[in-house]
Amino acid sequence: MTLNYKSFGQGPPVIILHGLFGSLDNWQTLAKQLAEDFTVYIIDQRNHGRSPHTEEMSFPLAAEDLRAFMEDQWIYETHLIGHSMGGKTAMQFAFEHPDMLDRLVVVDISPKAYAGGHETIFEAMLSLDLSAIESRSDAEEQLGRSISDPGIRLFLLKNLHRTRDGSYEWKMNLPVLHEDYPNILSAVEGSPFEGPALFIRGSRSDYIQDADWPQIRVLFPQAKLETISGVGHWVHAEKPKVLLDSVRQFLMD
C-alpha cells in the first residue's frame, strides 16, 4: 500500500487525515500554514483520492497503512491530526502504535459507534449515471435531485475525475466505501493512549456530545476538549483560522 501524499515545510512531522468522501486537498491550505513550524504531510487514505483502491475499508487497515507510510518516510514519531473518519483512523493508530505518536488532535468525531447519516449521499452518488454526464454541471444537477445542500454537492464533486477519453469517474472507491460503511460507523477501541490529546468540536455539530466525554477520557486520559462556536462538522472549512490557532498552540505547547 503506497498512499498518495503531499508534504510542506520543515520541522517536526505532522500528519493530517481527511474524512469520508474527502481527500488531502481538503486540508492543503491549513497544511501550508502549519508548515511554517512543521513538516506537514497530508494523505489520501485508502479508497480515497489518488491512493490505491482496495477490497476493504476499516480502521485497523487504515491505521496499518499509516504505520507503513511513516516507515517509508523514515518518520519515527509524529503529531497526528484527523477529521471525522480520519479522526477515527488517528485514534486507532494511537491505540496500536502509541510509541509512534507524540500529540493527537481529533476534529469533530468521538470513538463511539454512529448510527449513520450518509445513506442519502451514497444513494445519490451510486445512482449517478456517469456515462451520461458531459460536464460537472450535469453531475451537480443530478445530485441536486437528492442532495439539497449546494456545499455538500460541491464537496462531493471534488471527487469527480475526467479521464483521458473525456468520460467521468469517481476518484474514490465508492462501491467499497458503501459496502464497508458499517466499518466506518463502528467504534474504535484499544488500550488507552496516555499521551496529550485535543478533541475539537463545532458548536453546531452533534458528532461529539457532552455524554461522550467520560468515555473519551477513559480512552484518552490526558484529553482536552475545545468547542469552536458557530460552526458545524466541517470546522476546517468554516473557521480555518480559529482551528489553526488551536492546533498550533496545542502542538507547540
PyRosetta script that sets phi, psi and omega in degrees:
from pyrosetta import init, pose_from_sequence

init()
pose = pose_from_sequence("MTLNYKSFGQGPPVIILHGLFGSLDNWQTLAKQLAEDFTVYIIDQRNHGRSPHTEEMSFPLAAEDLRAFMEDQWIYETHLIGHSMGGKTAMQFAFEHPDMLDRLVVVDISPKAYAGGHETIFEAMLSLDLSAIESRSDAEEQLGRSISDPGIRLFLLKNLHRTRDGSYEWKMNLPVLHEDYPNILSAVEGSPFEGPALFIRGSRSDYIQDADWPQIRVLFPQAKLETISGVGHWVHAEKPKVLLDSVRQFLMD")
pose.set_psi(1, 112.1)
pose.set_omega(1, 176.7)
pose.set_phi(2, -112.7)
pose.set_psi(2, 106.2)
pose.set_omega(2, -175.3)
pose.set_phi(3, -78.4)
pose.set_psi(3, 142.1)
pose.set_omega(3, 173.1)
pose.set_phi(4, -73.4)
pose.set_psi(4, 139.1)
pose.set_omega(4, -177.9)
pose.set_phi(5, -154.2)
pose.set_psi(5, 165.7)
pose.set_omega(5, 167.6)
pose.set_phi(6, -131.7)
pose.set_psi(6, 153.0)
pose.set_omega(6, 178.1)
pose.set_phi(7, -135.9)
pose.set_psi(7, 151.7)
pose.set_omega(7, -177.3)
pose.set_phi(8, -142.7)
pose.set_psi(8, 147.3)
pose.set_omega(8, 167.3)
pose.set_phi(9, 81.5)
pose.set_psi(9, -173.2)
pose.set_omega(9, 178.1)
pose.set_phi(10, -140.3)
pose.set_psi(10, 151.2)
pose.set_omega(10, 179.9)
pose.set_phi(11, 128.2)
pose.set_psi(11, -166.1)
pose.set_omega(11, 178.5)
pose.set_phi(12, -58.9)
pose.set_psi(12, 143.9)
pose.set_omega(12, -175.7)
pose.set_phi(13, -74.4)
pose.set_psi(13, 143.6)
pose.set_omega(13, 171.4)
pose.set_phi(14, -132.5)
pose.set_psi(14, 130.6)
pose.set_omega(14, 177.3)
pose.set_phi(15, -114.9)
pose.set_psi(15, 134.2)
pose.set_omega(15, -178.9)
pose.set_phi(16, -117.9)
pose.set_psi(16, 131.4)
pose.set_omega(16, -178.7)
pose.set_phi(17, -116.4)
pose.set_psi(17, 127.9)
pose.set_omega(17, -178.7)
pose.set_phi(18, -80.5)
pose.set_psi(18, 176.0)
pose.set_omega(18, 179.9)
pose.set_phi(19, -97.6)
pose.set_psi(19, -175.0)
pose.set_omega(19, 180.0)
pose.set_phi(20, -58.9)
pose.set_psi(20, 136.3)
pose.set_omega(20, -177.7)
pose.set_phi(21, 69.3)
pose.set_psi(21, 4.5)
pose.set_omega(21, -176.8)
pose.set_phi(22, -94.9)
pose.set_psi(22, -170.8)
pose.set_omega(22, 176.8)
pose.set_phi(23, -158.1)
pose.set_psi(23, 172.6)
pose.set_omega(23, -179.0)
pose.set_phi(24, -60.1)
pose.set_psi(24, -28.7)
pose.set_omega(24, -178.3)
pose.set_phi(25, -61.2)
pose.set_psi(25, -25.9)
pose.set_omega(25, -179.9)
pose.set_phi(26, -61.4)
pose.set_psi(26, -23.8)
pose.set_omega(26, -173.9)
pose.set_phi(27, -115.2)
pose.set_psi(27, 10.9)
pose.set_omega(27, -173.6)
pose.set_phi(28, -65.7)
pose.set_psi(28, -40.9)
pose.set_omega(28, -178.6)
pose.set_phi(29, -62.4)
pose.set_psi(29, -47.5)
pose.set_omega(29, 179.6)
pose.set_phi(30, -65.3)
pose.set_psi(30, -38.9)
pose.set_omega(30, 179.9)
pose.set_phi(31, -60.0)
pose.set_psi(31, -42.6)
pose.set_omega(31, -179.3)
pose.set_phi(32, -65.5)
pose.set_psi(32, -32.9)
pose.set_omega(32, 178.3)
pose.set_phi(33, -73.3)
pose.set_psi(33, -40.2)
pose.set_omega(33, 176.3)
pose.set_phi(34, -66.0)
pose.set_psi(34, -24.1)
pose.set_omega(34, -176.8)
pose.set_phi(35, -67.8)
pose.set_psi(35, -7.7)
pose.set_omega(35, 173.4)
pose.set_phi(36, -64.7)
pose.set_psi(36, -24.3)
pose.set_omega(36, -176.4)
pose.set_phi(37, -124.6)
pose.set_psi(37, -12.6)
pose.set_omega(37, -173.3)
pose.set_phi(38, -138.2)
pose.set_psi(38, 163.4)
pose.set_omega(38, 163.1)
pose.set_phi(39, -88.8)
pose.set_psi(39, 114.1)
pose.set_omega(39, -171.8)
pose.set_phi(40, -109.0)
pose.set_psi(40, 128.6)
pose.set_omega(40, 177.0)
pose.set_phi(41, -112.7)
pose.set_psi(41, 126.1)
pose.set_omega(41, 170.7)
pose.set_phi(42, -110.3)
pose.set_psi(42, 135.4)
pose.set_omega(42, -168.0)
pose.set_phi(43, -125.5)
pose.set_psi(43, 140.8)
pose.set_omega(43, 163.7)
pose.set_phi(44, -84.4)
pose.set_psi(44, 119.2)
pose.set_omega(44, 175.9)
pose.set_phi(45, -69.9)
pose.set_psi(45, 161.8)
pose.set_omega(45, -179.3)
pose.set_phi(46, -52.9)
pose.set_psi(46, 144.9)
pose.set_omega(46, -179.8)
pose.set_phi(47, 67.4)
pose.set_psi(47, 15.0)
pose.set_omega(47, 177.5)
pose.set_phi(48, -133.0)
pose.set_psi(48, 153.0)
pose.set_omega(48, 174.7)
pose.set_phi(49, 54.5)
pose.set_psi(49, -130.7)
pose.set_omega(49, -177.9)
pose.set_phi(50, -103.9)
pose.set_psi(50, 12.9)
pose.set_omega(50, 174.7)
pose.set_phi(51, -80.7)
pose.set_psi(51, 162.2)
pose.set_omega(51, -175.2)
pose.set_phi(52, -59.5)
pose.set_psi(52, 146.1)
pose.set_omega(52, 170.5)
pose.set_phi(53, -87.8)
pose.set_psi(53, 133.9)
pose.set_omega(53, 180.0)
pose.set_phi(54, -128.2)
pose.set_psi(54, 176.1)
pose.set_omega(54, -177.8)
pose.set_phi(55, -87.5)
pose.set_psi(55, -4.3)
pose.set_omega(55, -176.6)
pose.set_phi(56, -139.0)
pose.set_psi(56, 153.9)
pose.set_omega(56, 174.4)
pose.set_phi(57, -139.8)
pose.set_psi(57, 117.4)
pose.set_omega(57, 177.7)
pose.set_phi(58, -156.2)
pose.set_psi(58, 162.6)
pose.set_omega(58, -178.7)
pose.set_phi(59, -72.3)
pose.set_psi(59, -38.2)
pose.set_omega(59, 174.0)
pose.set_phi(60, -59.1)
pose.set_psi(60, -39.7)
pose.set_omega(60, 177.9)
pose.set_phi(61, -66.7)
pose.set_psi(61, -42.6)
pose.set_omega(61, -179.9)
pose.set_phi(62, -65.2)
pose.set_psi(62, -36.8)
pose.set_omega(62, 177.4)
pose.set_phi(63, -66.7)
pose.set_psi(63, -37.5)
pose.set_omega(63, 177.1)
pose.set_phi(64, -67.7)
pose.set_psi(64, -38.2)
pose.set_omega(64, 174.7)
pose.set_phi(65, -56.7)
pose.set_psi(65, -42.7)
pose.set_omega(65, -178.2)
pose.set_phi(66, -66.6)
pose.set_psi(66, -42.7)
pose.set_omega(66, 177.4)
pose.set_phi(67, -58.7)
pose.set_psi(67, -45.5)
pose.set_omega(67, -179.8)
pose.set_phi(68, -64.6)
pose.set_psi(68, -39.5)
pose.set_omega(68, 177.7)
pose.set_phi(69, -60.1)
pose.set_psi(69, -45.3)
pose.set_omega(69, -179.5)
pose.set_phi(70, -61.9)
pose.set_psi(70, -41.5)
pose.set_omega(70, 179.3)
pose.set_phi(71, -65.6)
pose.set_psi(71, -39.3)
pose.set_omega(71, 178.3)
pose.set_phi(72, -62.7)
pose.set_psi(72, -32.9)
pose.set_omega(72, -178.3)
pose.set_phi(73, -93.2)
pose.set_psi(73, 5.2)
pose.set_omega(73, -178.4)
pose.set_phi(74, 58.9)
pose.set_psi(74, 39.1)
pose.set_omega(74, 176.1)
pose.set_phi(75, -100.9)
pose.set_psi(75, 117.7)
pose.set_omega(75, -176.1)
pose.set_phi(76, -95.8)
pose.set_psi(76, -23.4)
pose.set_omega(76, 178.4)
pose.set_phi(77, -154.3)
pose.set_psi(77, 141.8)
pose.set_omega(77, -175.5)
pose.set_phi(78, -143.5)
pose.set_psi(78, 157.7)
pose.set_omega(78, 159.0)
pose.set_phi(79, -82.8)
pose.set_psi(79, 146.4)
pose.set_omega(79, -175.0)
pose.set_phi(80, -133.7)
pose.set_psi(80, 128.5)
pose.set_omega(80, 178.0)
pose.set_phi(81, -119.6)
pose.set_psi(81, 129.7)
pose.set_omega(81, 178.2)
pose.set_phi(82, -137.6)
pose.set_psi(82, 135.2)
pose.set_omega(82, 178.0)
pose.set_phi(83, -108.7)
pose.set_psi(83, 131.3)
pose.set_omega(83, 174.3)
pose.set_phi(84, 54.5)
pose.set_psi(84, -120.6)
pose.set_omega(84, 178.0)
pose.set_phi(85, -53.6)
pose.set_psi(85, -39.5)
pose.set_omega(85, 177.2)
pose.set_phi(86, -64.5)
pose.set_psi(86, -29.8)
pose.set_omega(86, 175.3)
pose.set_phi(87, -66.3)
pose.set_psi(87, -37.1)
pose.set_omega(87, 177.0)
pose.set_phi(88, -69.6)
pose.set_psi(88, -39.3)
pose.set_omega(88, 173.3)
pose.set_phi(89, -58.4)
pose.set_psi(89, -43.6)
pose.set_omega(89, -179.7)
pose.set_phi(90, -62.9)
pose.set_psi(90, -41.5)
pose.set_omega(90, 178.4)
pose.set_phi(91, -65.8)
pose.set_psi(91, -42.4)
pose.set_omega(91, 177.3)
pose.set_phi(92, -59.8)
pose.set_psi(92, -41.7)
pose.set_omega(92, 177.9)
pose.set_phi(93, -62.8)
pose.set_psi(93, -39.7)
pose.set_omega(93, 179.7)
pose.set_phi(94, -62.0)
pose.set_psi(94, -38.8)
pose.set_omega(94, 178.9)
pose.set_phi(95, -67.9)
pose.set_psi(95, -40.3)
pose.set_omega(95, -171.7)
pose.set_phi(96, -88.1)
pose.set_psi(96, -29.5)
pose.set_omega(96, -175.0)
pose.set_phi(97, -135.3)
pose.set_psi(97, 57.3)
pose.set_omega(97, -176.9)
pose.set_phi(98, -62.0)
pose.set_psi(98, -26.4)
pose.set_omega(98, -179.9)
pose.set_phi(99, -72.1)
pose.set_psi(99, -14.5)
pose.set_omega(99, 179.8)
pose.set_phi(100, -99.9)
pose.set_psi(100, 4.1)
pose.set_omega(100, -174.4)
pose.set_phi(101, -122.7)
pose.set_psi(101, 128.9)
pose.set_omega(101, 176.6)
pose.set_phi(102, -90.5)
pose.set_psi(102, -71.2)
pose.set_omega(102, 179.7)
pose.set_phi(103, -125.4)
pose.set_psi(103, 144.1)
pose.set_omega(103, -175.5)
pose.set_phi(104, -116.6)
pose.set_psi(104, 130.9)
pose.set_omega(104, 173.6)
pose.set_phi(105, -121.4)
pose.set_psi(105, 122.8)
pose.set_omega(105, 179.6)
pose.set_phi(106, -116.1)
pose.set_psi(106, 122.5)
pose.set_omega(106, -175.6)
pose.set_phi(107, -106.1)
pose.set_psi(107, 111.0)
pose.set_omega(107, 169.7)
pose.set_phi(108, 55.6)
pose.set_psi(108, 52.6)
pose.set_omega(108, 172.0)
pose.set_phi(109, -158.5)
pose.set_psi(109, 149.2)
pose.set_omega(109, 174.7)
pose.set_phi(110, -114.6)
pose.set_psi(110, 166.3)
pose.set_omega(110, -179.2)
pose.set_phi(111, -74.2)
pose.set_psi(111, -4.6)
pose.set_omega(111, -175.3)
pose.set_phi(112, -72.2)
pose.set_psi(112, 167.9)
pose.set_omega(112, 170.8)
pose.set_phi(113, -78.1)
pose.set_psi(113, 146.0)
pose.set_omega(113, 179.8)
pose.set_phi(114, -114.6)
pose.set_psi(114, 156.0)
pose.set_omega(114, -175.3)
pose.set_phi(115, -80.3)
pose.set_psi(115, -18.8)
pose.set_omega(115, -177.8)
pose.set_phi(116, 127.4)
pose.set_psi(116, -160.1)
pose.set_omega(116, 179.5)
pose.set_phi(117, 139.7)
pose.set_psi(117, -9.3)
pose.set_omega(117, -178.1)
pose.set_phi(118, -105.5)
pose.set_psi(118, 10.1)
pose.set_omega(118, -174.7)
pose.set_phi(119, -60.1)
pose.set_psi(119, -43.1)
pose.set_omega(119, 179.8)
pose.set_phi(120, -63.5)
pose.set_psi(120, -38.0)
pose.set_omega(120, 178.6)
pose.set_phi(121, -64.7)
pose.set_psi(121, -47.4)
pose.set_omega(121, 178.3)
pose.set_phi(122, -58.1)
pose.set_psi(122, -46.3)
pose.set_omega(122, -178.2)
pose.set_phi(123, -60.6)
pose.set_psi(123, -42.9)
pose.set_omega(123, -179.4)
pose.set_phi(124, -65.1)
pose.set_psi(124, -42.7)
pose.set_omega(124, -177.5)
pose.set_phi(125, -71.4)
pose.set_psi(125, -40.4)
pose.set_omega(125, -179.1)
pose.set_phi(126, -69.4)
pose.set_psi(126, -27.5)
pose.set_omega(126, -178.8)
pose.set_phi(127, -86.7)
pose.set_psi(127, -6.5)
pose.set_omega(127, -179.8)
pose.set_phi(128, -68.9)
pose.set_psi(128, 122.8)
pose.set_omega(128, -179.7)
pose.set_phi(129, -84.7)
pose.set_psi(129, 92.0)
pose.set_omega(129, -175.1)
pose.set_phi(130, -64.6)
pose.set_psi(130, -28.5)
pose.set_omega(130, -179.0)
pose.set_phi(131, -69.5)
pose.set_psi(131, -20.0)
pose.set_omega(131, -177.6)
pose.set_phi(132, -99.7)
pose.set_psi(132, 2.3)
pose.set_omega(132, -176.8)
pose.set_phi(133, -89.6)
pose.set_psi(133, 130.8)
pose.set_omega(133, 177.9)
pose.set_phi(134, -109.8)
pose.set_psi(134, -12.4)
pose.set_omega(134, 180.0)
pose.set_phi(135, -157.3)
pose.set_psi(135, 166.3)
pose.set_omega(135, 176.5)
pose.set_phi(136, -64.0)
pose.set_psi(136, -31.8)
pose.set_omega(136, 178.9)
pose.set_phi(137, -65.7)
pose.set_psi(137, -33.3)
pose.set_omega(137, 174.4)
pose.set_phi(138, -62.1)
pose.set_psi(138, -44.9)
pose.set_omega(138, -179.8)
pose.set_phi(139, -64.4)
pose.set_psi(139, -41.9)
pose.set_omega(139, 179.8)
pose.set_phi(140, -64.6)
pose.set_psi(140, -38.5)
pose.set_omega(140, 179.1)
pose.set_phi(141, -62.3)
pose.set_psi(141, -42.7)
pose.set_omega(141, 179.0)
pose.set_phi(142, -66.6)
pose.set_psi(142, -43.3)
pose.set_omega(142, 179.0)
pose.set_phi(143, -63.5)
pose.set_psi(143, -32.6)
pose.set_omega(143, -178.2)
pose.set_phi(144, -63.7)
pose.set_psi(144, -17.9)
pose.set_omega(144, 177.9)
pose.set_phi(145, -69.0)
pose.set_psi(145, -23.5)
pose.set_omega(145, -179.5)
pose.set_phi(146, -117.5)
pose.set_psi(146, -28.1)
pose.set_omega(146, -175.1)
pose.set_phi(147, -114.9)
pose.set_psi(147, 107.4)
pose.set_omega(147, -173.8)
pose.set_phi(148, -78.9)
pose.set_psi(148, -27.0)
pose.set_omega(148, -175.9)
pose.set_phi(149, -76.2)
pose.set_psi(149, 115.2)
pose.set_omega(149, -179.0)
pose.set_phi(150, -64.7)
pose.set_psi(150, -30.4)
pose.set_omega(150, 178.8)
pose.set_phi(151, -64.6)
pose.set_psi(151, -41.1)
pose.set_omega(151, 177.7)
pose.set_phi(152, -66.1)
pose.set_psi(152, -41.2)
pose.set_omega(152, 179.2)
pose.set_phi(153, -60.7)
pose.set_psi(153, -45.4)
pose.set_omega(153, -179.3)
pose.set_phi(154, -65.5)
pose.set_psi(154, -37.5)
pose.set_omega(154, 177.2)
pose.set_phi(155, -61.3)
pose.set_psi(155, -46.1)
pose.set_omega(155, -179.3)
pose.set_phi(156, -66.2)
pose.set_psi(156, -37.7)
pose.set_omega(156, -176.4)
pose.set_phi(157, -70.3)
pose.set_psi(157, -13.1)
pose.set_omega(157, 172.4)
pose.set_phi(158, -63.6)
pose.set_psi(158, -19.4)
pose.set_omega(158, 178.8)
pose.set_phi(159, -86.7)
pose.set_psi(159, -5.0)
pose.set_omega(159, -177.9)
pose.set_phi(160, -84.5)
pose.set_psi(160, 124.5)
pose.set_omega(160, -173.3)
pose.set_phi(161, -120.0)
pose.set_psi(161, 135.0)
pose.set_omega(161, 177.1)
pose.set_phi(162, -92.2)
pose.set_psi(162, 125.7)
pose.set_omega(162, -178.0)
pose.set_phi(163, -83.1)
pose.set_psi(163, 175.1)
pose.set_omega(163, -177.5)
pose.set_phi(164, -64.1)
pose.set_psi(164, -29.8)
pose.set_omega(164, -179.3)
pose.set_phi(165, -85.2)
pose.set_psi(165, 4.8)
pose.set_omega(165, 176.5)
pose.set_phi(166, 91.7)
pose.set_psi(166, -5.2)
pose.set_omega(166, 177.7)
pose.set_phi(167, -83.6)
pose.set_psi(167, 173.7)
pose.set_omega(167, -178.5)
pose.set_phi(168, -115.5)
pose.set_psi(168, 149.1)
pose.set_omega(168, 174.4)
pose.set_phi(169, -149.9)
pose.set_psi(169, 159.3)
pose.set_omega(169, 176.8)
pose.set_phi(170, -81.1)
pose.set_psi(170, 136.8)
pose.set_omega(170, 173.1)
pose.set_phi(171, -67.8)
pose.set_psi(171, -38.5)
pose.set_omega(171, -178.5)
pose.set_phi(172, -76.0)
pose.set_psi(172, 159.5)
pose.set_omega(172, 176.6)
pose.set_phi(173, -88.7)
pose.set_psi(173, 77.7)
pose.set_omega(173, -170.9)
pose.set_phi(174, -59.0)
pose.set_psi(174, -44.1)
pose.set_omega(174, -179.4)
pose.set_phi(175, -59.8)
pose.set_psi(175, -41.5)
pose.set_omega(175, -179.6)
pose.set_phi(176, -71.1)
pose.set_psi(176, -40.1)
pose.set_omega(176, 177.6)
pose.set_phi(177, -60.4)
pose.set_psi(177, -38.7)
pose.set_omega(177, 178.8)
pose.set_phi(178, -68.8)
pose.set_psi(178, -46.2)
pose.set_omega(178, -178.3)
pose.set_phi(179, -64.2)
pose.set_psi(179, -39.6)
pose.set_omega(179, -177.2)
pose.set_phi(180, -98.7)
pose.set_psi(180, 17.5)
pose.set_omega(180, 176.9)
pose.set_phi(181, -54.1)
pose.set_psi(181, -38.3)
pose.set_omega(181, 175.7)
pose.set_phi(182, -57.3)
pose.set_psi(182, -34.0)
pose.set_omega(182, 177.1)
pose.set_phi(183, -66.7)
pose.set_psi(183, -35.5)
pose.set_omega(183, -179.8)
pose.set_phi(184, -71.2)
pose.set_psi(184, -30.1)
pose.set_omega(184, 177.8)
pose.set_phi(185, -80.2)
pose.set_psi(185, -15.8)
pose.set_omega(185, -171.5)
pose.set_phi(186, -70.2)
pose.set_psi(186, 160.8)
pose.set_omega(186, 176.4)
pose.set_phi(187, -73.1)
pose.set_psi(187, 154.5)
pose.set_omega(187, 169.6)
pose.set_phi(188, -108.1)
pose.set_psi(188, 138.5)
pose.set_omega(188, -173.9)
pose.set_phi(189, -140.2)
pose.set_psi(189, 158.4)
pose.set_omega(189, 177.0)
pose.set_phi(190, 166.0)
pose.set_psi(190, -175.4)
pose.set_omega(190, 176.2)
pose.set_phi(191, -68.0)
pose.set_psi(191, 142.3)
pose.set_omega(191, -176.2)
pose.set_phi(192, -54.7)
pose.set_psi(192, 141.5)
pose.set_omega(192, 173.1)
pose.set_phi(193, -89.6)
pose.set_psi(193, 118.7)
pose.set_omega(193, -172.1)
pose.set_phi(194, -89.3)
pose.set_psi(194, -3.1)
pose.set_omega(194, -177.3)
pose.set_phi(195, -82.9)
pose.set_psi(195, 176.4)
pose.set_omega(195, 179.0)
pose.set_phi(196, -64.5)
pose.set_psi(196, 135.7)
pose.set_omega(196, -179.5)
pose.set_phi(197, -141.9)
pose.set_psi(197, 139.4)
pose.set_omega(197, 177.2)
pose.set_phi(198, -123.9)
pose.set_psi(198, 123.8)
pose.set_omega(198, 174.2)
pose.set_phi(199, -105.6)
pose.set_psi(199, 127.4)
pose.set_omega(199, -178.7)
pose.set_phi(200, -119.1)
pose.set_psi(200, 130.7)
pose.set_omega(200, 178.8)
pose.set_phi(201, -129.4)
pose.set_psi(201, 157.8)
pose.set_omega(201, 173.3)
pose.set_phi(202, -89.9)
pose.set_psi(202, 141.3)
pose.set_omega(202, -176.6)
pose.set_phi(203, -66.1)
pose.set_psi(203, -23.6)
pose.set_omega(203, -179.9)
pose.set_phi(204, -100.1)
pose.set_psi(204, 11.1)
pose.set_omega(204, 177.3)
pose.set_phi(205, -107.0)
pose.set_psi(205, 148.0)
pose.set_omega(205, 178.0)
pose.set_phi(206, -110.7)
pose.set_psi(206, 18.4)
pose.set_omega(206, -178.4)
pose.set_phi(207, -70.7)
pose.set_psi(207, -36.9)
pose.set_omega(207, 172.8)
pose.set_phi(208, -114.9)
pose.set_psi(208, 108.8)
pose.set_omega(208, -179.2)
pose.set_phi(209, -99.5)
pose.set_psi(209, 159.2)
pose.set_omega(209, 179.3)
pose.set_phi(210, -56.1)
pose.set_psi(210, -34.6)
pose.set_omega(210, -178.6)
pose.set_phi(211, -68.4)
pose.set_psi(211, -16.8)
pose.set_omega(211, 179.4)
pose.set_phi(212, -79.9)
pose.set_psi(212, -20.2)
pose.set_omega(212, -168.1)
pose.set_phi(213, -63.0)
pose.set_psi(213, -42.2)
pose.set_omega(213, 178.8)
pose.set_phi(214, -56.7)
pose.set_psi(214, -42.3)
pose.set_omega(214, 179.1)
pose.set_phi(215, -69.1)
pose.set_psi(215, -37.1)
pose.set_omega(215, 176.1)
pose.set_phi(216, -59.6)
pose.set_psi(216, -42.4)
pose.set_omega(216, -178.6)
pose.set_phi(217, -69.2)
pose.set_psi(217, -27.2)
pose.set_omega(217, 174.2)
pose.set_phi(218, -65.5)
pose.set_psi(218, -44.6)
pose.set_omega(218, -176.7)
pose.set_phi(219, -81.8)
pose.set_psi(219, -25.5)
pose.set_omega(219, -179.0)
pose.set_phi(220, -134.0)
pose.set_psi(220, 80.1)
pose.set_omega(220, -171.6)
pose.set_phi(221, -59.1)
pose.set_psi(221, -25.9)
pose.set_omega(221, 179.9)
pose.set_phi(222, -96.3)
pose.set_psi(222, 12.0)
pose.set_omega(222, -173.9)
pose.set_phi(223, -67.0)
pose.set_psi(223, 142.8)
pose.set_omega(223, 170.8)
pose.set_phi(224, -118.6)
pose.set_psi(224, 152.2)
pose.set_omega(224, -179.2)
pose.set_phi(225, -120.5)
pose.set_psi(225, 130.0)
pose.set_omega(225, 173.3)
pose.set_phi(226, -122.3)
pose.set_psi(226, 139.3)
pose.set_omega(226, 177.4)
pose.set_phi(227, -115.0)
pose.set_psi(227, 123.9)
pose.set_omega(227, 178.0)
pose.set_phi(228, -96.2)
pose.set_psi(228, 120.9)
pose.set_omega(228, -172.8)
pose.set_phi(229, -74.6)
pose.set_psi(229, 148.2)
pose.set_omega(229, 171.8)
pose.set_phi(230, 76.1)
pose.set_psi(230, 14.6)
pose.set_omega(230, -179.8)
pose.set_phi(231, -129.2)
pose.set_psi(231, 158.6)
pose.set_omega(231, 176.3)
pose.set_phi(232, -100.5)
pose.set_psi(232, -140.9)
pose.set_omega(232, -173.1)
pose.set_phi(233, -71.4)
pose.set_psi(233, -32.1)
pose.set_omega(233, -177.4)
pose.set_phi(234, -89.6)
pose.set_psi(234, 66.9)
pose.set_omega(234, -176.0)
pose.set_phi(235, -57.4)
pose.set_psi(235, -42.2)
pose.set_omega(235, -175.1)
pose.set_phi(236, -68.0)
pose.set_psi(236, -24.0)
pose.set_omega(236, 179.2)
pose.set_phi(237, -90.5)
pose.set_psi(237, -31.3)
pose.set_omega(237, -174.2)
pose.set_phi(238, -87.0)
pose.set_psi(238, -39.2)
pose.set_omega(238, 178.2)
pose.set_phi(239, -138.5)
pose.set_psi(239, 68.1)
pose.set_omega(239, -175.6)
pose.set_phi(240, -62.4)
pose.set_psi(240, -36.3)
pose.set_omega(240, -178.3)
pose.set_phi(241, -66.4)
pose.set_psi(241, -42.4)
pose.set_omega(241, 179.6)
pose.set_phi(242, -65.0)
pose.set_psi(242, -43.1)
pose.set_omega(242, 178.7)
pose.set_phi(243, -63.7)
pose.set_psi(243, -44.5)
pose.set_omega(243, 179.6)
pose.set_phi(244, -58.4)
pose.set_psi(244, -44.9)
pose.set_omega(244, -179.6)
pose.set_phi(245, -61.9)
pose.set_psi(245, -41.9)
pose.set_omega(245, 179.7)
pose.set_phi(246, -64.5)
pose.set_psi(246, -45.6)
pose.set_omega(246, -178.0)
pose.set_phi(247, -65.8)
pose.set_psi(247, -46.9)
pose.set_omega(247, -178.2)
pose.set_phi(248, -61.5)
pose.set_psi(248, -44.5)
pose.set_omega(248, 179.5)
pose.set_phi(249, -60.2)
pose.set_psi(249, -42.6)
pose.set_omega(249, -179.3)
pose.set_phi(250, -66.0)
pose.set_psi(250, -44.2)
pose.set_omega(250, -176.7)
pose.set_phi(251, -71.0)
pose.set_psi(251, -26.8)
pose.set_omega(251, -176.2)
pose.set_phi(252, -100.8)
pose.set_psi(252, 2.2)
pose.set_omega(252, -178.3)
pose.set_phi(253, -65.9)
pose.dump_pdb("model.pdb")
